[in-house]
Each structure stands twice: as C-alpha cells, then as structure tokens.
C-alpha cells in the first residue's frame, strides 16, 4: 500500500499485544480442541457400555470455546507481509556536521594499529537486506510523519531520565526494526522532512494501545546538537548514519555510516560518541566512537555493484563504531530492492582493511557534532 513519503509497504502488526494475541487465541483453540476430543471420546465409550448419558454441557462449552477462540485467532492474524520500498530521504544534517564530513584528509590515529589488530579477523557485513530471513527483515526502517500524524505518549521503561519525554508521532502502519515477527532492537524512527525533525525509539512495543519503549530520542536535522536522548549506545543520532537504497541506487552514499561490532572497550568512548555498551576488557579493543576509514589498498574486485557503492562511501566518509552487535555490521534500511547476494560480497572485506582516523583536529566543540571543513 502507498504510504507517506513515497514508501510502498504492507500493513503490519506491532510488537506487543498485537503480536501475542494471535498466538494466545491459537493456543486456546488447540487446547479446547484437545479437551473437546477427550470429552467426545469419553461419551463414545460410555455409550458403548450403555451408561446413562448426561447432558453434553462440557461438550457444548468446549465447542463454544473452539469456535470463539478460533474466530479470534483468525481475526487477529497478522496481515500478509512483504518487504517495503522506503521513500527517498532528504539530505540529513548540516554541511558542517560530522555525518557529512569526508575522512580522506584525516590523519591515521596513533592507536589505529592496536585497535584494528584486536578486531582484524571480523568480516564486514550489511546489517540490512531485502528478504525475510528467519522471520525478520534486517535493517532500520523509517516512517514519514507530518503535523497530522497522531502524537502518542510513550512510557520509557529503561532510560526515562535521559530520554526525550515525548509525545512521539507514530504512524499507522508503523514500520519497526525486525518486522514482521520482531526481536533484536526494534527501533522505530519517524522523520518529518518539512520540519527537519526525527524521533527514535528503542525496543518499541504497544500493549492494548499503550505504547512503551526502553529509550527515546528527538533531534533536528538542521542542528549540530546531540539528540535529546538516544537509542544507540554511542549516544549518536541513528538515521543520519543509515544507508538507504535510494542513495546506493544513485551511486553516492554521501555520509558517514554507523556500524555495530561485537568487540568494543568497556567503560570508554571517544568523540563523537557520548557513551558505550562495550563489554571487552581487552586493552587493545577499540572504543565506541572510533572512526574507521577503508584503506585505499583494500581489494574491491569481488564486490557487487551495490556493495561497491557502499565501499566507496567507507573510503570517502568512513564508519563510526556506535553499538554492540554480532560481527561487524553496517547500519542500513530494509528494502525489497536490495540485492542480498550483492550485499553479501561485502564479507570479502575485513576489519583489517580499515584504519582508524584521528578527528581531534576538526572538532569545533566536543559537546556538539560540528566539524571543521577540509583545508
């Protein structure tokens, strides 16, 4: 179905009661069928022995439960799903924002060798795609909102003090990370292109119309200020570092890319990060906020066309380690136009193909995301 912003996608259920209800009613139906079968078998055996038949109250009740629960399971079943085509995004963030900065002129960090050495064997991968795999489609979807989008209160369960208090514009349908069966981080992202505002939620769910999340953030894409709140460990905005299909199709990912990695240092981070969920106590583990640039000597000959555009961006703009996750995965959007086999060729690259750059000379204010331009 067409949606705002040119997105074409399905109706979806959201995590929470809409996800649990069909399974609950189906389970009740199965139990009621088993009970009904047992009651009918017992009546049949009694009839063969010539026992006096009682009024079939139990049978009638079990049959009623089967019918009602079965109907409820049918009515609450998930709608047919297909991976959406997301509409094109406008340019996000000011020209002097770190997400817009090229990394080609930045010096190599003095810590590059030891940090890269600790993760050198990790394969690069696309943490997004165009197919449903094991019940989910990988990637961070976004939803176009405007003044007409209903603003909903969201109960923040894990980080209420640091999160944006809301309300949040939540679309219907709401596309949430790891749809249609859900799991992982379950990010919801809403963007208002007219007002240049973005809202983000982590572990988003709704229970009988009441929305809740673990954390939430809000920021302006016209500003170099950090978000109010955050939904990723490094405290950065999520959407500006996410790869979209349209920019790859146009041949130019013109921004820094965010990446999640399984090994980052515990308790330490560097600008532009403002926090970490790193767990490694290995002294050589890289901190979150580390800015990696693909080496000029990296062999791109095995990459497909889509993967090549992504690799070019990693040479020009680089990536920032911003979250913990399996392997070494780039942030991107789910979109059925992706060629997953093409994106899989990114696995021919490894962390050893990167070097860490030192952005200290371009930081305008460590409390902001503004940077100085290339000389």
TIROTOR-9981 format. One line per 8 residues: number of its first residue (from 1); their letters; for each residue x, y, z of C-alpha. Coordinates in steps of 0.1 Angstrom, whole numbers, plus 5000, padded with zeros to 4 digits. Example, Ala and Ser with C-alpha at 12.3 -4.5 7.8 and 13.67 -1.06 7.14 Angstrom:
2
1 = AS = 5123:4955:5078; 5137:4989:5071
END
This chain:
375
1 = XXXXXXXX = 5000:5000:5000; 5013:5035:4993; 5023:5054:5024; 5036:5089:5032; 5069:5100:5016; 5066:5076:4987; 5070:5045:5008; 5053:5014:4995
9 = XXXXXXXX = 5047:4988:5021; 5024:4963:5038; 5001:4966:5068; 5019:4952:5098; 5012:4943:5134; 5035:4959:5160; 5053:4942:5189; 5032:4937:5220
17 = XXXXXXXX = 4996:4927:5223; 4990:4926:5185; 5019:4901:5183; 5009:4880:5213; 4971:4879:5207; 4970:4855:5177; 4994:4831:5194; 4973:4832:5226
25 = XXXXXXXX = 4940:4826:5208; 4955:4798:5187; 4969:4781:5218; 4934:4784:5235; 4919:4769:5203; 4943:4739:5203; 4937:4732:5240; 4899:4735:5235
33 = XXXXXXXX = 4901:4711:5205; 4920:4686:5227; 4895:4689:5255; 4866:4685:5231; 4882:4654:5216; 4886:4639:5250; 4850:4647:5260; 4837:4632:5228
41 = XXXXXXXX = 4858:4601:5232; 4846:4596:5268; 4810:4600:5257; 4815:4574:5229; 4830:4549:5254; 4801:4554:5278; 4776:4550:5250; 4792:4516:5241
49 = XXXXXXXX = 4789:4505:5277; 4753:4516:5278; 4759:4541:5305; 4733:4568:5311; 4742:4598:5290; 4744:4631:5308; 4735:4664:5291; 4766:4673:5270
57 = XXXXXXXX = 4773:4706:5288; 4810:4701:5287; 4810:4692:5251; 4789:4723:5243; 4812:4745:5263; 4844:4732:5247; 4828:4735:5212; 4819:4771:5220
65 = XXXXXXXX = 4855:4779:5231; 4868:4763:5199; 4846:4784:5178; 4852:4817:5197; 4889:4813:5202; 4894:4801:5166; 4875:4831:5153; 4896:4854:5175
73 = XXXXXXXX = 4928:4838:5162; 4916:4843:5126; 4906:4879:5132; 4939:4889:5149; 4961:4870:5125; 4990:4891:5110; 4983:4906:5076; 5003:4893:5046
81 = XXXXXXXX = 5038:4907:5047; 5062:4919:5021; 5094:4939:5025; 5086:4976:5018; 5102:5000:4994; 5110:5031:5015; 5107:5066:5001; 5138:5087:4995
89 = XXXXXXXX = 5151:5108:5023; 5162:5144:5021; 5198:5153:5029; 5202:5150:5067; 5223:5172:5090; 5241:5205:5083; 5270:5206:5059; 5294:5211:5088
97 = XXXXXXXX = 5281:5180:5107; 5304:5150:5114; 5280:5128:5095; 5286:5149:5063; 5323:5151:5067; 5347:5133:5044; 5375:5114:5061; 5400:5113:5033
105 = XXXXXXXX = 5422:5141:5047; 5422:5129:5083; 5454:5116:5098; 5457:5080:5109; 5452:5076:5147; 5482:5066:5168; 5460:5039:5182; 5449:5025:5148
113 = XXXXXXXX = 5473:4995:5147; 5464:4981:5181; 5427:4988:5178; 5424:4972:5144; 5447:4944:5154; 5421:4933:5181; 5393:4930:5155; 5412:4923:5124
121 = XXXXXXXX = 5395:4889:5116; 5360:4903:5117; 5341:4902:5083; 5323:4933:5073; 5286:4927:5066; 5255:4946:5056; 5231:4946:5086; 5202:4951:5063
129 = XXXXXXXX = 5187:4935:5033; 5157:4929:5011; 5145:4894:5021; 5129:4879:5052; 5154:4856:5069; 5143:4835:5099; 5111:4856:5103; 5127:4890:5101
137 = XXXXXXXX = 5140:4915:5076; 5172:4931:5087; 5176:4969:5088; 5163:5001:5103; 5131:5013:5086; 5119:5048:5089; 5084:5063:5088; 5074:5097:5073
145 = XXXXXXXX = 5054:5118:5097; 5038:5153:5095; 5016:5175:5116; 4986:5152:5110; 5004:5122:5125; 4990:5113:5159; 5013:5122:5187; 5013:5094:5213
153 = XXXXXXXX = 5026:5093:5248; 5053:5066:5252; 5063:5051:5285; 5101:5049:5286; 5110:5019:5308; 5148:5017:5308; 5162:5052:5304; 5133:5076:5314
161 = XXXXXXXX = 5156:5103:5328; 5178:5107:5297; 5152:5101:5270; 5131:5126:5252; 5098:5126:5271; 5076:5127:5241; 5050:5126:5228; 5061:5107:5197
169 = XXXXXXXX = 5044:5108:5162; 5037:5071:5155; 5024:5062:5121; 4998:5035:5112; 5012:5012:5099; 5044:5017:5120; 5074:5001:5105; 5097:4988:5133
177 = XXXXXXXX = 5131:4971:5130; 5130:4933:5126; 5094:4931:5113; 5073:4911:5108; 5080:4888:5138; 5103:4911:5157; 5132:4908:5180; 5166:4925:5183
185 = XXXXXXXX = 5165:4962:5190; 5130:4970:5175; 5139:5006:5166; 5111:5029:5155; 5121:5060:5135; 5098:5088:5125; 5110:5117:5103; 5092:5149:5094
193 = XXXXXXXX = 5110:5162:5063; 5091:5195:5064; 5101:5204:5099; 5135:5186:5097; 5128:5166:5129; 5134:5130:5138; 5121:5108:5166; 5136:5075:5175
201 = XXXXXXXX = 5125:5047:5199; 5143:5016:5211; 5126:4983:5219; 5093:4997:5207; 5060:4979:5216; 5024:4986:5223; 5001:4968:5248; 4964:4974:5241
209 = XXXXXXXX = 4970:5008:5227; 4996:5019:5253; 5030:5025:5237; 5063:5019:5255; 5100:5017:5247; 5133:5013:5265; 5146:5047:5254; 5137:5075:5231
217 = XXXXXXXX = 5154:5104:5212; 5145:5136:5193; 5167:5159:5172; 5167:5184:5144; 5184:5176:5112; 5192:5213:5109; 5212:5213:5141; 5247:5201:5152
225 = XXXXXXXX = 5234:5195:5187; 5234:5159:5200; 5199:5143:5203; 5178:5147:5234; 5181:5111:5245; 5195:5082:5223; 5185:5048:5210; 5221:5036:5203
233 = XXXXXXXX = 5249:5030:5228; 5272:5058:5215; 5245:5085:5220; 5245:5095:5184; 5215:5100:5161; 5207:5068:5142; 5191:5078:5110; 5219:5101:5095
241 = XXXXXXXX = 5243:5071:5096; 5219:5046:5080; 5225:5035:5044; 5194:5038:5022; 5186:5020:4989; 5179:5053:4970; 5214:5067:4977; 5231:5035:4967
249 = XXXXXXXX = 5210:5033:4935; 5221:5069:4928; 5257:5058:4932; 5266:5080:4962; 5263:5074:4999; 5273:5109:5009; 5276:5105:5047; 5294:5086:5074
257 = XXXXXXXX = 5280:5052:5081; 5272:5038:5116; 5284:5003:5124; 5277:4978:5152; 5305:4955:5162; 5309:4926:5187; 5341:4939:5203; 5344:4974:5218
265 = XXXXXXXX = 5361:4985:5250; 5341:4986:5282; 5337:5019:5300; 5354:5041:5275; 5345:5060:5243; 5358:5088:5222; 5342:5117:5203; 5318:5118:5186
273 = XXXXXXXX = 5304:5090:5209; 5289:5101:5243; 5286:5066:5258; 5291:5029:5252; 5278:4995:5259; 5312:4979:5251; 5319:4947:5270; 5355:4939:5262
281 = XXXXXXXX = 5382:4942:5288; 5410:4936:5263; 5433:4966:5264; 5435:4968:5226; 5398:4968:5220; 5386:4999:5201; 5363:5023:5219; 5329:5033:5206
289 = XXXXXXXX = 5332:5065:5186; 5362:5052:5168; 5361:5065:5132; 5373:5039:5106; 5382:5045:5070; 5386:5019:5044; 5421:5017:5032; 5429:5028:4996
297 = XXXXXXXX = 5447:4994:4992; 5417:4974:5001; 5407:4949:4973; 5372:4957:4960; 5374:4934:4929; 5350:4908:4944; 5323:4934:4953; 5289:4936:4935
305 = XXXXXXXX = 5276:4969:4922; 5256:4978:4953; 5284:4967:4976; 5309:4988:4956; 5289:5020:4962; 5289:5012:4999; 5327:5006:4999; 5333:5038:4981
313 = XXXXXXXX = 5314:5056:5009; 5336:5038:5035; 5367:5051:5017; 5354:5087:5014; 5334:5091:5046; 5342:5061:5068; 5322:5045:5095; 5318:5051:5132
321 = XXXXXXXX = 5316:5023:5158; 5284:5031:5176; 5268:5000:5191; 5274:4964:5201; 5261:4937:5178; 5271:4904:5162; 5301:4906:5139; 5309:4939:5122
329 = XXXXXXXX = 5277:4952:5106; 5268:4984:5088; 5235:5002:5095; 5211:5003:5066; 5174:5002:5057; 5153:4972:5048; 5141:4975:5012; 5129:4948:4988
337 = XXXXXXXX = 5150:4964:4960; 5183:4954:4977; 5202:4925:4961; 5211:4905:4991; 5236:4884:4972; 5253:4916:4960; 5254:4930:4996; 5268:4897:5008
345 = XXXXXXXX = 5300:4904:4988; 5309:4930:5015; 5320:4899:5035; 5352:4898:5014; 5363:4928:5034; 5376:4926:5070; 5383:4949:5098; 5420:4946:5088
353 = XXXXXXXX = 5411:4965:5056; 5404:4996:5077; 5424:5022:5096; 5413:5044:5124; 5414:5081:5118; 5420:5109:5142; 5394:5136:5141; 5407:5157:5170
361 = XXXXXXXX = 5419:5185:5148; 5385:5191:5132; 5363:5191:5164; 5347:5225:5169; 5331:5218:5203; 5332:5183:5219; 5296:5190:5231; 5284:5194:5195
369 = XXXXXXX = 5286:5174:5163; 5300:5203:5143; 5334:5198:5125; 5358:5220:5105; 5358:5215:5067; 5388:5201:5048; 5415:5227:5043
END
